[in-house]
Amino acid sequence: MTKNLLMTSTRFIHTSDWQLGMTRAFLSEEAGARFSQDRIGAISKLGHLAKENDAQFIIVAGDVFESNQLSRQTLLRSLDALESLPVPVFLLPGNHDPLDGASIFSTKEFLDASEHIVVIRDMEPISVPGIDGVEIVGAPWRTKHPSAGLCKDLAAALEPAQGVLRVAVAHGQVDILSPDASRPEIIDLAAVEEAIQAGKYHYLGLGDRHSVTEVGSTGRVRYSGAPVATAFDEVDPNKALLVELEDNGKCTVEPLDVGSWSFVAEQFDMNGVEDLEKFEKWLNETPNKECTAVKVGFQGGINLATAAALDELMESKAELFASLRRRERTTDLAVVPDELDQDSVSLSGYARDTWDELLEKAKNDDSAAQDALRLFYRLSEQGSQ
């Protein structure tokens, strides 16, 4: 490690994968608007967290925006939130918003932004405005498909830090976590740790992985995770990292709560009224429903009365959730009409003939017939009320 640093320590917030402008097709128009605005609102929350925790700056390790093609409204609202931050913020272009010919970071609005909004445009170290002895250096994406390892190029371009604490920022998958470590843009963790040991930088803030993750053995290579949940497969999302870095090599990291959205995938056994009641209880007890998207699969076998009650429950509760939908890929639910179903419907003539025909098909696991019977049953029940 470099000795005789001007700064003995620095404290900052590491975040990534804001993906401002992201949409989700399964959200209603109302929920989708809240989801988009909450992603922008997370910028202000990060500013409050920086102030509360005496952080000196914020690094955003890639994918600030969902793409380079966004509405002007999204751009202006995002910049307005960035302008309000109480500390300098360093933005790294990632694979979603690379620094190419169409880059959103090359718009007039960004070029005219305040000096505390800093876009990392090359691999040259950047001094933190208003703070002596701290540098930021990064590896910006210039295309969605780099032909070389950006982190390796960054390390090769740097000399050991002299008299400064240097924080590096990068975006992408680390080789030990990637299913295809042969891709050129994959980050070579061994090379990263060599660069840290050589004093070329003292912390590497990573983006691309939406869950908080420490990698390697130094304690100074981390994914911050996304500040607002984005998908059903994320582990412990809605976070950012508060990092305190000292010149003696000590690095302390604390996760901070940022967002409040949840994406929940669940599976339920459904074999009768008791299981239906358990599912309803689970729905009722789920907190923060307006910011929760749920996809649920069912397995088992039920009669038409229970199937109709399940459909009604899903429809009524969907009004409370940001999204509530059946997970067809994992649903294996047989609807088997029984005598109680047949006794509860009052049909005659053509309707009775159709009912009986559907019953025969349903007995042979005809899913279309089962769905038709469920609808038939619900309509019959509504007509009898």
Protein Blocks (a to p, Z undefined) as FASTA:
>chain_A
ZZhifblbdcddddehklgoiacfkbcfklmmmmmmmmmmmmmmmmmmmmmnopabdcde
ejkbfbfcdcfklmmmmmmmmmmpcbdcdddddfklccbfklfklgmklmmpcfklccdf
bfcdcddehiahiacdddddfbfbdcbdfklmmmmmpccdehiacddddedddfklpcbl
mbmklccfklmmmmmmnopacbdcdehiacdcdedjkopaccebjabdfbfkbghihiac
dddddfkopacdddddfbfcdcdddddddfbjklmmmmmmmmmmpghkllcccddddedd
ddfklmmmmmmmmmmmmmmpmbdcddfklgccdddddfklmmmpccehjllmmmmmmmmm
mmnopaklmmmmmmmmmmmmmmmZZ
